[in-house]
Amino acid sequence: MKVAIVCDWLTNVGGAEKVLMRFHELYPEALIYTSKYSPKGISWFDGADVRTGWMQIFPAKLRRVLGPLRQFYFSHLDLSEYDLIISVTGAEAKSVKSGKRLHEKGKKSKNPNGIHISYCHVPTQYYWQMYDSYLEDPGFGVLNGVVRCFFRLMVKPLRRADYKAAQNPDYYVTISDYAKESIRKYYDREATVVHPPVEIEDFRQGNKNKKSQEGEVAKLNNKIIKSQGKGNSKTGNSFAKSQDGDYLQVVENFDITKSYIVTSRQVNWKRLDLAVGACLKLGRPLLVVGEGPEHNKLVKMAGDSGLISFLPLTDKKNLALLLQNARGYLFPSLEPFGIAPVEALAAGCPVIAFSEGGAKDYIVDGENGVLFKEQTVDSLSQAISKFEKMKFERVKIIESAEGFSVKRFDREIRSYVKEKLK
């Protein structure tokens, strides 16, 4: 069977890229087609055959305004020779046409039986669900006003084009009930839910004795850092590197067991400002793990309070140790699923999550976390106060993540593909 995997872009590390990596491991001989590839931003696919085209010349920073060009690029990408095309997408990669779809339209097709299954995270968010948030902060600094004006004028034809492109896949699979309803609402297409793969085994607490665990936590506490606002030319973030080049200045008396934690790319729609604001309001320590364009803004919010600590992206072993010992995980963003909070559950860390979106697929209020209703500092603060009055059973928290394992994903995807190929 000849298989092609298609994705919107490959420029950084995130949840979508984790899903793509799993498809690559399921179909290791498949070529990967994308609009933009940056091995420096994501090294996971160094051994894969990644194909790009003329869109590779554009800087990754222009990604937000290149939607129409990406749609043109993917819709004219001839993959009709393949038996199976799998698009892993939340934007324009779904525009690819299968041999079957071309044949049905009376166009030249190298393989009239070839099908396209789109593993669609969510309809293109800057046209649909997140349109208002995008207008509020397009992310172009002094040019935001120009971008807003252009986007308001163009959004209707852009939506029509996105809707038309959404009719190209032969079948849809998606990541949550929330995403399924969104695909039905905006694209008039039905989708089957197959939750993303989460490496829950890597985050479970091992059989270490208490003394050994405490020793590892103590060592990790000594590496937790606080941003001093000094620039880093390589990343653009205000991380002040220590002498060993890995961590920032140690926060005096930092203790992860008393701290809340959030692990995320620092972009505006993740709403990490709510987590920082709520912890400042309540006087609770918070560890922010990750990097991104919102980092400096979050550092300024934290000020010199001594409550908010920042840690660059860390390896999986240390991340698991942090999650296993943190007081709770904060998840304030509206997302169609959210792999990071499920990793927290697998580590036995209860989650405080925004009640809209994919969180409802795995958070049971009062059992493995708490849901809050509004994306405001007050609403999240109230949820944290409610959370602190509750008791959670660690075993039940860990068990709640079991249904999202990699093995379960592999089994369901293989079964679905086999059925559709028939």
CORURHU-V239413 format. One record per backbone hydrogen bond with DSSP energy under -0.5 kcal/mol. NH is the residue of the N-H (numbers start at 1). CO is the residue of the C=O. Records with the same first field share a line. If there is no record, write none. Layout:
NH: CO ; CO
This chain:
3: 1
4: 84
5: 31
6: 86
7: 33
8: 88
10: 36
18: 14
19: 15
20: 16
21: 17
22: 18
23: 19
24: 20
25: 21
26: 22
27: 23
28: 25
30: 27
31: 3
32: 49
33: 5 ; 31
34: 51
35: 8
38: 10
41: 38
42: 38
46: 43
48: 45
50: 48
51: 32 ; 49
56: 53
57: 54
58: 55
62: 59
63: 60
65: 62
66: 62 ; 63
70: 66
71: 67
72: 68
73: 69
74: 70
75: 71
76: 72
77: 74
78: 76
79: 77 ; 97
82: 79
83: 2
84: 2
85: 115
86: 4
87: 85 ; 117
88: 6 ; 86
89: 87 ; 119
95: 92
96: 93
100: 114
102: 98
103: 99
104: 100
105: 101
106: 103
107: 102
111: 80
114: 111
115: 83
117: 85 ; 115
118: 116 ; 171
119: 87 ; 117
120: 118 ; 173
121: 89 ; 119
122: 89
125: 90
127: 124
128: 124
130: 125
131: 128
134: 130
135: 131
136: 132
137: 133
143: 140
144: 141
147: 143
148: 144
149: 145
150: 146
151: 147
152: 148
153: 149
154: 150
155: 151
158: 154
159: 155
160: 156
161: 157
162: 158
163: 159
164: 160
165: 161
166: 162
167: 164
168: 165
170: 116
171: 116
173: 118
174: 192
175: 120
180: 176
181: 177
182: 178
183: 179
184: 180
185: 181
186: 182
187: 183
188: 184
189: 183
192: 172
194: 174 ; 192
198: 404
200: 198
202: 199
203: 200
204: 200
213: 209
214: 210
215: 211
216: 212
217: 213
218: 214
219: 215
220: 216
221: 217
222: 218
223: 220
224: 220 ; 221
226: 249
229: 238
230: 238
232: 237
236: 232
239: 237
240: 238
241: 239
242: 247
245: 242
249: 226
251: 224
254: 251
258: 255
259: 256
260: 285
261: 328
262: 287
264: 289
266: 291
267: 265
270: 267
271: 268
274: 271
275: 271
276: 272
277: 273
278: 274
279: 275
280: 276
281: 277
282: 278
283: 279
284: 279
286: 307
287: 260
288: 286 ; 309
289: 262 ; 287
290: 288 ; 311
294: 266
295: 292
298: 294
299: 295
300: 296
301: 297
302: 298
303: 299
305: 302
309: 286 ; 307
310: 225
311: 288
319: 315
320: 316
321: 317
322: 318
323: 319
324: 320
325: 321 ; 322
326: 322
327: 256 ; 259
328: 259
329: 350
330: 261
331: 352
334: 269
335: 333
342: 338
343: 339
344: 340
345: 341
346: 342
347: 343
348: 345
349: 344
350: 348
351: 368
352: 329
353: 351 ; 370
354: 331
355: 372
358: 335
360: 357
361: 358
362: 359
363: 359
364: 362
365: 363
366: 369
367: 364
368: 364
369: 364
370: 351
372: 353
376: 374
380: 376
381: 377
382: 378
383: 379
384: 380
385: 381
386: 382
387: 383
388: 384
389: 386
390: 387
394: 392
397: 393
398: 394
399: 395
400: 396
401: 398
402: 399
404: 401
405: 402
406: 198
409: 405
410: 406
411: 407
412: 408
413: 409
414: 410
415: 411
416: 412
417: 413
418: 414
419: 415
420: 416
421: 417
422: 418
